[in-house]
Amino acid sequence: MPQTVKSLTDEVLAKLGATSLTQVVSTLPSALTTSAHVSDAEAALAAGREKEAFHLLSLTHSTLLHHRLAQRLYKPKQSEEDILDGLAEMHEGKKNILSTTSMEETMKLLQKLPPEWTVVQLTSQRDGTELFRVVGSTATTPSLYLSRCVCGPDPKVLVQPVAAPLDANVSSILQEMTNIRNEIKSTFVAKQRASDRKEALNSRMRNLVRSMEVAWLRHWGCLLVGSLHPNEEKVLEEVTLRILSAHHLSLTDSQKQCLKCAISCPVAGLEHEVEDQLHAGVAAVLKGSSIVKDVCASIRKESDVLSPIRKATRNPLILVLDKSTVALPWEMMGVFKNQPVTRMPSLCMLALLYEHHSKMADSVLVQGVDVRKGFYLLDPEGNLPRTQERLGGVLEGTGWQGITARVPSHQEFSSALTSNDVFLYAGHGSGSQYLPGDLVEKVLCRALVLLYGCSSARLAPRGRIPDPWGIVMHYFIASCPCVVGMLWEVTDRDTDHLTSEMVQVLRGTAKDPASPLASQPSDVALLVAQSRALPKHSVMASALCVYGLPLHLVHSGESAED
């Protein structure tokens, strides 16, 4: 008797141990269901259920990565190699993280993360026209949901819609980024000597970042800040309470969070632009109340108290970007200047990595990155003589083991990832030509991975529905705690200078007092942030980013607790 659609569906559901297709979808979200989750988040936000909206938006990020992780977590052990695979050995708690299905479970994940961390998700809103856009045609800049959470035992969650740019001249930020990236390759990497063309590209990159700040995020950019250290947070709380009390204002928790971000946001731009942004932010928080001007006047009176707060270095911010926003240089915005920012593909992946490393006594997250324990792979193809000349002496001076001008074996490469605290690659691409992604996944990586090659941290699009993918994702499947790399093509001269300066800071041997790294930051994300001042060209500086957990560097005789 032929099967009906219903009987076939019931059979499939029975094999999956589910009672409905909805249950299957909620157990492991799919890229095909992203629009449904965004739609549900929109409804939840309209009803005032911000935590539920945050949860639903978290389900839309990096679903392809989650499926790949699930395959490794649940696959039968068939060989000794599988038994040694760290991810295959994950306990049930980690499987539960991957199959988070409810708002309550998502809140529990946030509660377990360090209270110093702030997670910000940028998720594109639904756009029916985008579904019918011809592949390869100009992509318009979408409206966003900016969902923010200060983690810890009492997660402070807010979700804020951000409209698409209204100005037609900046409505194609995504397309401009694609155009700039293509021209970087043809101009800088091809080593053309047309300085005017290079400066034009630098100008376009700066204008792109400016458009992201002014025309797209506008006053909501203030929400892209990490939390303050306790003393500064206490002062900010006191200032906020004085302002609210003076005007007899009663705000919701979300409104109060927005106001605190608005009045403490790092100041950038001309004075009138800063004032306009503050006024717009306060007006948005107070929903156009007639006392906006009076409140802004009260804020200006507190400028002497607020000024040090606005200049303070923040706690780490973890940026979760969707496929529409992941290619953009967010870290170049003024709000992020000299601030520790890392990227993660999803909240789920952040929780998984933290679960893995926080429970390992010898993890670099717990102990700190011991800069004495390093390995370098320098120009394996042997066709970058100037890179060898510029970096050879610096890397040899670290005392690390390394390989120069020779292709490593798979065993040498994987061993370097598992037995060191720092792994540095300087050569073409991401190094995946020497240890392919599927082999990286089989490694239990403990090292901070520095990939100083073209597009080493790029997540490339793979069609309309799937999430973008890159070697970084393979490293995350291997439980790598942190990857530093490049979002697009870079020149060897700029990269070698950047590598040399950063290595000297890693080793605590930087000596140039005029260097942006003169303070020798011990926070990896802060080191990366300050290193963006090193390259001569904006398009090179914009490429540098860090993916993963916020890590701390330790030198001889130190520990992470010191």
C-alpha positions as CSV (number, residue, x, y, z in Angstrom):
1,M,0.0,0.0,0.0
2,P,1.6,3.3,-1.0
3,Q,2.5,5.7,1.8
4,T,0.6,9.0,2.1
5,V,2.4,12.2,3.0
6,K,1.0,12.0,6.5
7,S,2.1,8.4,7.1
8,L,5.6,9.1,5.7
9,T,5.8,12.2,7.9
10,D,4.7,10.3,11.0
11,E,7.3,7.6,10.2
12,V,10.1,10.2,10.0
13,L,8.9,11.9,13.2
14,A,8.9,8.6,15.0
15,K,12.5,7.9,14.0
16,L,13.4,11.3,15.3
17,G,11.6,10.8,18.5
18,A,9.4,13.9,17.8
19,T,5.6,14.4,17.7
20,S,5.5,17.3,15.3
21,L,7.5,19.2,12.7
22,T,7.5,22.2,14.9
23,Q,9.2,20.2,17.6
24,V,11.9,19.2,15.1
25,V,12.4,22.8,14.1
26,S,12.7,24.1,17.6
27,T,15.1,21.3,18.6
28,L,17.7,22.3,16.1
29,P,16.9,25.5,14.2
30,S,17.5,25.6,10.5
31,A,18.5,28.4,8.1
32,L,15.1,27.7,6.4
33,T,13.3,28.8,9.6
34,T,15.1,32.0,10.1
35,S,12.3,34.2,8.8
36,A,9.8,32.4,11.1
37,H,12.0,33.1,14.1
38,V,12.5,36.7,13.2
39,S,8.7,37.1,12.7
40,D,8.0,35.5,16.1
41,A,10.6,37.9,17.6
42,E,8.9,40.8,16.1
43,A,5.6,39.8,17.6
44,A,7.2,39.1,21.0
45,L,8.8,42.5,21.0
46,A,5.5,44.2,20.1
47,A,4.0,42.5,23.1
48,G,6.8,43.8,25.4
49,R,8.4,40.3,25.8
50,E,12.0,41.4,25.2
51,K,13.7,38.3,26.7
52,E,11.6,36.1,24.4
53,A,12.5,38.3,21.4
54,F,16.2,38.0,22.3
55,H,15.9,34.2,22.5
56,L,14.1,33.9,19.2
57,L,16.7,36.2,17.5
58,S,19.5,34.0,18.9
59,L,18.1,31.0,17.1
60,T,18.7,32.7,13.7
61,H,22.5,32.9,13.9
62,S,24.9,30.3,12.4
63,T,22.4,27.4,12.2
64,L,24.7,25.7,9.7
65,L,27.5,25.7,12.3
66,H,25.1,24.2,14.8
67,H,24.2,21.4,12.4
68,R,27.9,20.6,11.8
69,L,28.5,20.5,15.6
70,A,25.5,18.3,16.1
71,Q,26.9,15.8,13.5
72,R,30.1,15.6,15.5
73,L,28.5,15.5,18.9
74,Y,26.1,12.7,18.1
75,K,28.1,10.6,15.6
76,P,28.9,7.0,16.7
77,K,32.5,6.4,17.8
78,Q,34.1,4.2,15.1
79,S,37.8,4.6,15.6
80,E,40.5,5.6,18.1
81,E,40.6,8.9,16.3
82,D,37.0,9.5,17.1
83,I,37.5,8.6,20.7
84,L,40.3,11.2,21.0
85,D,38.1,13.8,19.3
86,G,37.4,16.4,22.0
87,L,34.0,17.4,20.6
88,A,32.8,13.8,20.4
89,E,33.7,13.5,24.1
90,M,31.6,16.4,25.1
91,H,29.2,15.6,28.0
92,E,25.5,15.9,27.9
93,G,25.5,19.4,29.2
94,K,27.1,20.6,26.0
95,K,24.6,18.7,23.9
96,N,21.9,20.5,25.9
97,I,23.4,23.9,25.0
98,L,23.3,23.0,21.3
99,S,19.6,22.0,21.5
100,T,18.5,25.0,23.5
101,T,14.8,25.4,22.7
102,S,13.2,27.8,25.1
103,M,13.6,31.3,26.4
104,E,14.3,30.0,29.9
105,E,17.2,27.8,28.6
106,T,18.7,30.8,26.7
107,M,18.5,32.9,29.9
108,K,20.3,30.2,31.7
109,L,23.1,30.3,29.1
110,L,23.5,34.0,29.7
111,Q,23.5,33.6,33.4
112,K,26.4,31.2,33.3
113,L,28.6,33.6,31.2
114,P,30.9,36.1,33.1
115,P,29.0,39.2,34.4
116,E,31.7,41.4,32.8
117,W,30.7,40.2,29.3
118,T,28.2,42.0,27.1
119,V,26.7,40.2,24.1
120,V,25.2,42.2,21.2
121,Q,23.4,40.5,18.4
122,L,22.8,42.3,15.0
123,T,20.0,40.5,13.2
124,S,18.5,41.6,9.9
125,Q,14.7,42.2,10.0
126,R,12.4,40.4,7.6
127,D,12.4,41.9,4.1
128,G,10.0,40.2,1.6
129,T,11.7,41.9,-1.4
130,E,15.1,40.4,-0.5
131,L,13.7,36.9,-1.1
132,F,13.1,37.7,-4.7
133,R,16.3,39.7,-5.4
134,V,18.3,38.4,-8.3
135,V,21.5,36.7,-7.1
136,G,24.4,39.1,-7.8
137,S,22.2,42.2,-7.9
138,T,22.7,45.2,-5.6
139,A,22.0,44.3,-1.9
140,T,20.2,47.0,0.0
141,T,21.1,47.8,3.6
142,P,18.5,46.1,5.9
143,S,16.7,47.2,9.0
144,L,18.1,45.5,12.1
145,Y,17.2,44.2,15.5
146,L,20.0,45.2,17.9
147,S,19.7,42.8,20.9
148,R,21.9,43.5,23.9
149,C,22.6,41.6,27.1
150,V,24.9,42.2,30.0
151,C,25.5,38.7,31.1
152,G,25.8,37.1,34.6
153,P,23.4,35.9,37.3
154,D,20.9,38.7,36.5
155,P,21.0,39.1,32.7
156,K,20.0,42.6,31.6
157,V,18.4,42.2,28.1
158,L,17.0,44.8,25.7
159,V,16.0,44.5,22.0
160,Q,16.0,47.6,19.8
161,P,14.7,47.9,16.2
162,V,17.1,49.9,14.0
163,A,15.6,51.2,10.7
164,A,17.4,51.0,7.4
165,P,19.2,54.1,6.2
166,L,16.8,56.6,4.6
167,D,19.4,58.4,2.5
168,A,19.5,56.8,-0.9
169,N,23.2,57.6,-1.2
170,V,24.0,55.2,1.7
171,S,21.3,52.6,1.1
172,S,23.8,50.1,-0.4
173,I,26.4,49.9,2.4
174,L,26.6,46.1,1.8
175,Q,27.2,46.5,-1.9
176,E,29.8,49.2,-1.3
177,M,31.7,46.9,1.0
178,T,31.7,44.2,-1.7
179,N,33.0,46.8,-4.3
180,I,35.8,48.0,-1.9
181,R,36.9,44.5,-1.1
182,N,37.2,43.7,-4.8
183,E,39.2,46.8,-5.5
184,I,41.5,46.2,-2.6
185,K,42.5,43.0,-4.3
186,S,43.1,44.6,-7.6
187,T,44.9,47.7,-6.2
188,F,46.8,46.8,-3.0
189,V,47.4,43.1,-3.4
190,A,48.3,43.5,-7.0
191,K,50.9,46.1,-5.8
192,Q,49.8,48.9,-8.1
193,R,51.7,52.1,-7.4
194,A,48.8,54.5,-8.0
195,S,48.8,56.2,-4.7
196,D,45.8,58.3,-5.6
197,R,43.7,55.2,-6.2
198,K,44.8,53.7,-2.8
199,E,43.9,56.9,-1.0
200,A,40.5,56.9,-2.8
201,L,39.9,53.4,-1.4
202,N,41.0,54.5,2.1
203,S,38.5,57.4,1.8
204,R,35.7,55.2,0.7
205,M,36.4,52.8,3.6
206,R,36.3,55.7,6.1
207,N,33.1,57.0,4.5
208,L,31.6,53.5,4.7
209,V,32.2,53.2,8.4
210,R,30.9,56.8,8.8
211,S,27.7,55.8,7.0
212,M,27.3,52.8,9.3
213,E,27.6,55.0,12.3
214,V,25.6,58.1,11.3
215,A,23.1,56.9,8.7
216,W,22.4,53.4,9.8
217,L,22.9,52.9,13.5
218,R,22.5,56.6,14.3
219,H,21.9,57.2,18.0
220,W,21.5,53.5,18.7
221,G,25.2,53.0,18.2
222,C,25.5,53.8,21.9
223,L,24.2,50.3,22.6
224,L,27.4,48.8,21.1
225,V,29.4,49.4,24.3
226,G,30.7,46.9,26.8
227,S,29.9,47.3,30.5
228,L,32.0,49.5,32.7
229,H,34.2,48.4,35.5
230,P,32.5,48.4,39.0
231,N,33.8,51.9,40.2
232,E,32.8,53.6,36.9
233,E,29.5,51.7,36.8
234,K,28.7,52.9,40.3
235,V,29.3,56.6,39.3
236,L,27.2,56.2,36.2
237,E,24.3,54.7,38.2
238,E,24.5,57.7,40.6
239,V,24.5,60.2,37.7
240,T,21.6,58.5,36.1
241,L,19.5,58.4,39.3
242,R,20.2,62.1,39.8
243,I,19.0,63.0,36.4
244,L,15.9,60.8,36.7
245,S,15.1,62.2,40.1
246,A,15.5,65.8,39.0
247,H,12.9,65.4,36.3
248,H,10.6,62.9,38.2
249,L,11.1,60.3,35.6
250,S,10.2,56.6,36.0
251,L,11.7,54.4,33.3
252,T,11.5,50.7,32.5
253,D,14.7,48.6,32.9
254,S,15.3,48.7,29.2
255,Q,14.8,52.5,29.0
256,K,17.2,53.0,31.8
257,Q,19.8,50.8,30.1
258,C,19.5,52.8,26.9
259,L,19.8,56.1,28.8
260,K,22.9,54.9,30.6
261,C,24.5,53.8,27.3
262,A,23.5,57.1,25.7
263,I,25.0,59.4,28.3
264,S,28.2,57.3,28.8
265,C,28.9,56.4,25.2
266,P,32.5,57.2,24.0
267,V,32.4,60.7,22.4
268,A,33.4,61.1,18.8
269,G,32.9,63.7,16.1
270,L,32.3,67.4,16.1
271,E,30.7,69.0,19.2
272,H,27.4,69.7,17.4
273,E,27.3,66.2,16.1
274,V,27.8,64.7,19.6
275,E,25.1,67.0,20.9
276,D,22.7,66.0,18.1
277,Q,23.4,62.3,18.8
278,L,22.8,62.7,22.5
279,H,19.6,64.6,21.9
280,A,18.3,62.0,19.5
281,G,19.2,59.2,21.9
282,V,17.5,60.8,24.9
283,A,14.4,61.6,22.7
284,A,14.2,58.0,21.6
285,V,14.4,56.7,25.2
286,L,11.8,59.2,26.4
287,K,9.7,58.7,23.3
288,G,9.7,62.3,22.3
289,S,8.7,63.7,25.7
290,S,8.5,67.5,26.0
291,I,11.3,67.5,28.6
292,V,14.0,66.1,26.3
293,K,15.8,69.4,26.2
294,D,15.7,69.8,29.9
295,V,17.1,66.3,30.4
296,C,19.9,66.9,27.9
297,A,20.7,70.1,29.8
298,S,21.0,68.1,33.0
299,I,23.3,65.6,31.3
300,R,25.6,68.5,30.1
301,K,25.8,69.7,33.7
302,E,27.3,66.3,34.6
303,S,29.9,66.4,31.9
304,D,32.8,66.7,34.4
305,V,31.7,63.4,36.0
306,L,30.8,61.7,32.7
307,S,33.9,62.6,30.8
308,P,36.2,60.1,32.5
309,I,33.5,57.4,32.1
310,R,33.3,58.1,28.3
311,K,37.0,57.7,28.0
312,A,37.2,54.5,30.1
313,T,38.2,51.2,28.7
314,R,35.2,48.9,28.8
315,N,34.8,45.2,29.7
316,P,34.7,42.8,26.7
317,L,31.9,43.0,24.2
318,I,31.0,39.9,22.1
319,L,29.5,40.8,18.7
320,V,27.2,38.3,17.1
321,L,26.6,39.1,13.4
322,D,24.3,37.6,10.9
323,K,25.1,36.8,7.2
324,S,24.0,40.3,6.1
325,T,26.3,42.1,8.5
326,V,29.3,39.8,9.0
327,A,31.4,41.2,6.2
328,L,31.4,44.8,7.5
329,P,34.2,46.4,9.6
330,W,32.2,47.2,12.7
331,E,35.2,47.4,14.9
332,M,36.4,50.5,13.1
333,M,33.4,52.6,14.4
334,G,34.3,55.3,16.9
335,V,32.3,53.6,19.7
336,F,34.8,50.7,19.5
337,K,38.0,52.7,19.4
338,N,40.5,51.0,21.8
339,Q,37.8,48.8,23.2
340,P,38.0,45.0,23.6
341,V,35.6,43.5,21.0
342,T,35.4,39.9,19.8
343,R,33.1,38.3,17.3
344,M,31.2,35.0,17.7
345,P,29.0,33.3,15.2
346,S,26.2,32.7,17.7
347,L,25.3,32.9,21.4
348,C,25.1,29.1,21.4
349,M,28.7,28.8,20.2
350,L,29.8,31.3,22.8
351,A,28.1,29.3,25.5
352,L,29.6,26.0,24.2
353,L,33.2,27.4,24.1
354,Y,32.9,28.9,27.5
355,E,31.4,25.7,28.9
356,H,34.3,23.8,27.4
357,H,37.2,26.0,28.5
358,S,35.9,27.3,31.8
359,K,35.8,23.7,33.1
360,M,39.4,22.8,32.0
361,A,41.9,23.8,34.7
362,D,44.7,24.2,32.1
363,S,42.7,26.1,29.5
364,V,44.0,29.4,28.3
365,L,40.7,31.0,29.4
366,V,41.3,29.9,33.0
367,Q,45.1,30.2,33.2
368,G,45.6,32.9,30.7
369,V,47.7,32.7,27.5
370,D,51.3,31.8,28.5
371,V,53.2,33.8,25.9
372,R,56.3,31.6,26.4
373,K,54.5,28.6,24.9
374,G,54.2,29.4,21.2
375,F,54.7,28.0,17.8
376,Y,55.1,29.8,14.4
377,L,54.6,28.7,10.8
378,L,56.4,31.3,8.6
379,D,56.0,31.3,4.8
380,P,55.6,27.5,4.3
381,E,55.7,27.9,0.5
382,G,59.0,29.7,0.7
383,N,57.9,32.4,-1.8
384,L,57.7,35.4,0.5
385,P,61.4,36.3,1.0
386,R,60.7,39.8,2.3
387,T,58.3,38.4,4.9
388,Q,60.9,36.0,6.0
389,E,63.4,38.8,6.2
390,R,61.0,41.1,8.2
391,L,59.7,38.5,10.6
392,G,62.4,35.8,10.8
393,G,64.5,37.5,13.5
394,V,61.4,38.7,15.5
395,L,60.0,35.2,15.6
396,E,63.3,33.5,16.4
397,G,63.7,35.9,19.3
398,T,60.5,34.6,20.9
399,G,62.1,31.3,21.8
400,W,59.1,29.5,20.2
401,Q,59.5,26.5,18.1
402,G,58.7,27.0,14.5
403,I,58.9,26.1,10.8
404,T,60.1,28.4,8.1
405,A,60.0,27.9,4.3
406,R,58.8,24.3,4.7
407,V,55.4,22.7,4.4
408,P,54.5,21.2,7.7
409,S,53.0,17.7,8.0
410,H,49.5,17.4,9.2
411,Q,50.8,16.0,12.5
412,E,53.2,18.9,13.0
413,F,50.4,21.4,12.4
414,S,47.8,19.7,14.6
415,S,50.4,19.1,17.4
416,A,51.2,22.8,17.3
417,L,47.5,23.6,18.0
418,T,47.1,21.2,20.8
419,S,50.4,21.6,22.7
420,N,50.9,25.4,22.7
421,D,49.2,28.5,24.0
422,V,49.9,30.6,20.9
423,F,50.0,29.4,17.3
424,L,51.0,32.0,14.7
425,Y,50.8,31.6,10.9
426,A,52.3,34.1,8.5
427,G,51.9,33.2,4.9
428,H,49.4,33.0,2.1
429,G,45.7,32.7,3.0
430,S,44.6,31.1,6.3
431,G,46.9,28.1,6.3
432,S,44.1,25.7,5.5
433,Q,46.1,24.5,2.5
434,Y,48.4,22.8,5.1
435,L,45.7,21.5,7.5
436,P,42.3,21.4,5.8
437,G,39.2,22.4,7.7
438,D,37.9,18.8,8.1
439,L,41.2,17.9,9.8
440,V,41.2,21.0,11.9
441,E,37.9,19.8,13.3
442,K,39.5,16.6,14.6
443,V,41.9,18.6,16.7
444,L,41.3,19.6,20.3
445,C,42.7,23.1,20.0
446,R,44.0,24.8,23.1
447,A,45.9,27.7,21.4
448,L,45.2,31.3,20.7
449,V,45.4,31.2,16.8
450,L,46.9,34.1,15.0
451,L,46.3,33.8,11.2
452,Y,48.2,36.7,9.5
453,G,47.2,36.0,5.9
454,C,44.7,37.2,3.3
455,S,41.0,36.7,4.2
456,S,42.0,34.3,7.0
457,A,39.0,35.3,9.1
458,R,36.5,35.9,6.2
459,L,33.2,34.1,6.3
460,A,32.3,33.8,2.6
461,P,28.6,33.6,1.4
462,R,27.4,30.2,0.3
463,G,24.2,31.0,-1.4
464,R,21.1,32.8,-0.2
465,I,19.9,30.5,2.6
466,P,23.0,28.9,4.2
467,D,25.2,30.9,6.6
468,P,28.6,32.2,5.4
469,W,31.5,29.9,6.1
470,G,35.2,30.0,6.6
471,I,38.2,28.4,8.3
472,V,37.2,30.1,11.6
473,M,34.2,27.9,11.8
474,H,36.3,24.8,11.6
475,Y,38.5,26.1,14.4
476,F,35.4,26.6,16.6
477,I,34.3,23.1,16.0
478,A,37.8,22.1,17.2
479,S,37.0,24.1,20.4
480,C,39.6,26.8,19.6
481,P,39.2,29.5,22.1
482,C,40.2,32.5,19.9
483,V,41.2,33.3,16.3
484,V,42.7,36.6,15.2
485,G,42.7,37.1,11.4
486,M,41.9,39.2,8.4
487,L,38.5,39.9,6.8
488,W,39.8,40.4,3.3
489,E,43.0,40.6,1.3
490,V,46.0,42.4,2.9
491,T,49.5,43.4,1.8
492,D,52.5,41.6,3.1
493,R,54.2,44.8,4.1
494,D,51.4,46.0,6.3
495,T,50.7,42.6,7.7
496,D,54.4,41.9,8.5
497,H,54.6,45.2,10.4
498,L,51.4,44.4,12.3
499,T,52.7,40.9,13.1
500,S,56.1,42.2,14.3
501,E,54.6,44.8,16.6
502,M,51.9,42.4,18.1
503,V,54.5,39.6,18.7
504,Q,56.7,42.0,20.6
505,V,53.7,42.9,22.8
506,L,52.9,39.3,23.3
507,R,56.4,38.7,24.5
508,G,56.5,41.9,26.6
509,T,59.5,43.3,24.6
510,A,57.9,46.3,22.9
511,K,60.2,49.3,23.3
512,D,58.9,52.1,21.1
513,P,57.1,54.6,23.4
514,A,55.5,56.2,20.3
515,S,53.8,53.0,19.3
516,P,50.0,52.6,19.7
517,L,50.9,49.5,21.6
518,A,53.3,51.3,24.0
519,S,50.9,50.4,26.9
520,Q,51.4,46.7,26.1
521,P,47.8,45.6,26.7
522,S,47.4,42.2,28.2
523,D,43.9,41.6,26.9
524,V,44.0,40.0,23.5
525,A,40.9,41.8,22.2
526,L,42.3,45.1,23.4
527,L,45.7,44.3,21.8
528,V,43.9,43.8,18.5
529,A,41.9,47.0,18.9
530,Q,44.9,49.1,19.5
531,S,46.8,47.4,16.7
532,R,44.4,48.8,14.2
533,A,46.3,52.1,14.5
534,L,49.5,50.5,13.1
535,P,48.7,50.0,9.4
536,K,49.3,52.9,7.1
537,H,46.0,52.4,5.2
538,S,42.5,52.3,6.5
539,V,41.5,49.4,4.3
540,M,44.3,47.3,5.9
541,A,43.5,48.3,9.5
542,S,39.8,47.5,8.9
543,A,40.6,43.9,8.0
544,L,41.9,43.0,11.4
545,C,39.4,41.3,13.7
546,V,39.2,38.7,16.5
547,Y,36.8,35.8,16.8
548,G,36.3,33.9,20.0
549,L,36.5,34.2,23.8
550,P,38.0,37.2,25.5
551,L,41.5,36.0,26.7
552,H,44.2,37.4,28.9
553,L,47.9,37.3,28.3
554,V,50.3,36.2,31.0
555,H,54.1,36.4,31.1
556,S,56.6,34.6,33.1
557,G,55.8,34.4,36.8
558,E,52.2,35.6,36.3
559,S,48.8,33.9,36.4
560,A,45.4,34.9,35.2
561,E,44.3,35.6,38.8
562,D,47.2,38.1,39.4
